[in-house]
Amino acid sequence: MKISPVLSSWLQIGPMALILVVFFGLPMLVVVVVSFFDFDHMSIVPAFILDNYDDLFSSDVTLRLYLSSIKFALIVWAITLLIGFTVAYFLVFHVQSLLIKIGLFLLCSVPFWTSNIIRMISWIPFLGRNGIFNQVLIATHVTSKPLEFLLFSDFAVIVAYVHLFTLFMVVPIFNAMARIDTRLIEAAKDAGASRYAVLREIVLPLSKSGIALGTIFVVTQVMGDFFVVKVMSGGQSASVVSALSNQIQELQYPPAAASAVILVIVVMLMVAGILRVVDVRKELAS
Amino acid sequence: MSATIRNGQIEVVAVTKTYHPGAPPAVDNLDLRIDHGSYCCLLGPSGCGKTTILRMIAGHETPTEGDILIGGRNVTNLPPVERGTAMMFQSYALFPHRSVLDNVAFALKMRGVSRADRNARARELLQKVHLEAFANRLPAQLSGGQQQRVALARALITNPRVLLLDEPLSALDEYLRLRMRGELRRVQRELGITFIHVTHTQLEAIAVADTVVVMAQGKIEQAASARDIFLAPRNAYVTRFIGGQNVISGAVERVSGATATAVTGTGARIELPVAELRVQPGEQIFGSLRRDRIRVRRQDAGPPPRDLINALSGEVHAIENQGSYVKVTIDAGDGEEFVANVLDEDFFLDPIDIGGRVVATWAARDVRLLEDRRSQPSGAVVAAA
């Protein structure tokens, strides 16, 4: 049997297209449609109204929530980038033995052997008012009173985020760095580059694609999170999605849908911005 | 630029480099002197330590023992930038994210030269290698030969007194390789600086170098002029590696005057010049024989002529036409490769086929004695020369 080239192309993209349409396209479409619906206490009413968007844009809570989420995203991005870049650099350029390299890399993934929720919740007995960390501080006379800001605070939220997402930064940067020809670094040293100059002139620019990918992973996850903020801030901080989840609990689906649509657009703009700075496709192709 | 004395004489003094404790050293107690302004090739099979020496001279490796001197100054523990050397890396190691101009200007940028000055100097060098039109391209947009010239310009921008080239031609196709090796030689002459060129290609080394250093297993087998390496290899290893000559050997039968007659493994009699060296009867001695001085003729039916001297009979194993001569490989039955380079016009007068039986003859004056000696199990022990 002979398959025409057109048919074979469709067969090849078919499975992936089906998954994207059924599990991404259709739900997204439903959310967009629902965002224009009306609702009352008990049900949602099909309609085409702009009230949901109107409420969203006229409320100053929206801006506060976005600023809060973006603040978390930026802080977590900066910290995970610093840690991720350092860890990847160490693994790629300092560890000589391949076996030790693989071993340490696996070690990085050990926290992922348990669920996100358990990893996050395990911070509570550690950072709590009478938690291990405070007990150690008091026992060693560093402080006389337990530190209050450790848990149920922005600090705790950031600690949990960094813990959860650093590996998403390490892996792509590691990948990008591992592809750097070590002769380039020697050539730079030969030309008189200091260690710092090698980092700035060679390693950093050639790790750009990894940094961009890691940034996308971390930023989109922080922007889309509600659970960590809720648990680790003890309800004192909020994020875009935590407000959205409250609306869903109150069965206010149309405003939640409108909020989701706006969030998707904002995150897409952020990703587009990152891709504008670094052409990931070009970097990966070279 | 620094005010170092522009003397590119290299001295490698008793240098040993061991990578793993207990493993055989990559470079083994090696001494080497390379004169200022000369073109030196380090030649040897992969893993012989030639690249390790180059990298130690460049400062990218530190010797486990011994010293390296450049221009009379001990540089063993100095970083690359303070040695006045520049290295051209295998497959060039051009920075893929920087333009050709930035690649060439890189070393000046690292020395704090202003953008205008370093770009002007880089353009000047690009002009020299005929690439000024490509200044703003990325390395990936250039051909292999162009990349090689960018690498050369990048290495020369600091006015090094020594240029170290690690397999500079191995990434090029044959045609470019032949052109670029002439170009390298011309640049070296023009600049008058020391070039050290690592290669595993014999003809490349002989074509470009003043001095060829043949290495094996971390040691120098012979360091001599290109002409001497080719015509007067010191031992069987160098002879076989360079390949312009055959190794012939036999057990000494008798010595008369400066000539020893030896019997080969297959029973043929050969003459070797021993000069004033004392050799014992029964001792195994080795000689080198120029491949282009051998005559080959068909062997007539019947047993091989036993009484002939300086002749060897065997079966033709391979025939390769090289254009101006034909390379005839003869299997003499002793395992040693025996090749005769027959002038094309002689060969094609009466072409011989693979499998045909032939007799190869030569004159005693085309044989040189090699340093290798092996005493027979019961023979007298003679110290190696």
Boltz contact constraints between the chains, C-beta under 6 A:
constraints:
  - contact:
      token1: [A, 183]
      token2: [B, 89]
      max_distance: 6.0
  - contact:
      token1: [A, 183]
      token2: [B, 93]
      max_distance: 6.0
  - contact:
      token1: [A, 184]
      token2: [B, 93]
      max_distance: 6.0
  - contact:
      token1: [A, 186]
      token2: [B, 60]
      max_distance: 6.0
  - contact:
      token1: [A, 187]
      token2: [B, 89]
      max_distance: 6.0
  - contact:
      token1: [A, 187]
      token2: [B, 93]
      max_distance: 6.0
  - contact:
      token1: [A, 189]
      token2: [B, 80]
      max_distance: 6.0
  - contact:
      token1: [A, 190]
      token2: [B, 80]
      max_distance: 6.0
  - contact:
      token1: [A, 190]
      token2: [B, 87]
      max_distance: 6.0
  - contact:
      token1: [A, 191]
      token2: [B, 106]
      max_distance: 6.0
  - contact:
      token1: [A, 191]
      token2: [B, 107]
      max_distance: 6.0
  - contact:
      token1: [A, 191]
      token2: [B, 110]
      max_distance: 6.0
  - contact:
      token1: [A, 192]
      token2: [B, 81]
      max_distance: 6.0
  - contact:
      token1: [A, 192]
      token2: [B, 107]
      max_distance: 6.0
  - contact:
      token1: [A, 192]
      token2: [B, 110]
      max_distance: 6.0
  - contact:
      token1: [A, 192]
      token2: [B, 111]
      max_distance: 6.0
  - contact:
      token1: [A, 193]
      token2: [B, 110]
      max_distance: 6.0
  - contact:
      token1: [A, 197]
      token2: [B, 110]
      max_distance: 6.0
  - contact:
      token1: [A, 205]
      token2: [B, 97]
      max_distance: 6.0
